[in-house]
Amino acid sequence: MIKDHSKKYNDLTKSMRELGDKIPETMNSFNALHKAGIAEGALTSKTKELIALGIAITVRCDGCIAFHVHDALKAGASSQEILETIGVAVLMGGGPAVVYGSEAMEALEQFAVLED
């Protein structure tokens, strides 16, 4: 195991709450933006989480990978849908996306075990 993605998710959730206490206006606005961005519309929330995951991989954001793998699963994404999202990210992001895509695959495996 390279990273404990569940721990990363939980640690970041706690840190973001603390940040919200220190800069509530900014974090409340960010949370509202997140809620609006992921809301059901022409695209499902699941599809939007998969898009966010692909972006997280290509921009190399560890915390974002943990969050969006977790949230994609919660939104109903299958393991295969997440793996194909990783494939698209590799297409668009090249070698570095392979590394972060591997981390996303590891996160998928860890979160899937927790859900069982």
N, C-alpha and C positions, 0 to 999 in steps of 0.2 A: 504494500500500500504506500503510495507516494504521499497522499494527504488524507486527512479525516474530514471529508466534506460535510458531514453532519455537524461536527464540532464547529467547522468554519461557519456554517449556516447559523447555528445557535449563537456563536460568539458575535457575529456581525449583527444579528437581530438585537442582541443586548447593546452593542455599541451604538447602533443607530437609534435605539430608544434614548440612550444617554445623550447623544448628539441632539436629539429632538428636545430634550430638556434644556440644552444650552442655546440652541438656535431654533426655537419652536416655529417661528414664522416660515423660515426656509424649509424645514423638514415637513411641516404641515402642507406646504405648497408642493414639495416633492411627492409626498404621499398621495395628494390629490391628483397630481399628474400621472403617477403610476396607476392609480385606480382607473382613471379615465383612459389611459393608454391600453390597458389590458381588458377593458370592458367589452362585452359581447357587442358586435356590430356586424358589418359585412363579413368580417373575419371573426372566427370564434376565439375565445380566450386561449384555448389550447394552441391554435395556430400562432397567435401573437406571442405566447410564451416560447414557442419553438423559434420564431424569428428572433426574439430577444436572446435566446441561447446561441443561435448562430452568430449574432453580433458579438456576444460576450466572448466567444471563442476567437473570433478574428481580431478583436481588440485586446485580447489576452488579459482578461479580468477574472482572476481566481474567484473572488467573492461573487461576482455576477454569474459565473458558471454554476457555483453551488446553489445560488438562489433560483436560477431559471431551470436547472434540471429538477430541483425540488418542486417548483411551482408548475412546471410542465406536467410532471407526473400527477400532481394534485388536480390539474385541469383535465386529466384524462388521456394524456399522451401515452402511447405504448412505447416499449423499449425500442422497437423497430423504427418508430417515427423519430425518436431522439437520435438513434444511430444514423438515420438518413440526414437529419439536420446537421450532425457532425460532419457527414460527408460533403454537404453543400458548403459548410464553413471551410473545410479543407480545400475545396475547389477554389474558393474566393480568397483564402488566406495563405495558401501554400504551406511550406515547412513549419513555420511557427504555429499555424493552426493545427497541424498534426500533433504537436506537443500538447497544446491546450485541448484539442479534441480528445486526446487520450485521457486527459484529466476529467473531461466531461463524461467519458465512458466509465471511468472509475467512480465518479460521483453517481452515475446512473446505477451501477452495480451496488454501491453502498446504500443508496436510498431505497432500491428495490428490496434489499434484504430487510431493511427496517420496516417496510410496508407489509412484508409477509408475516 
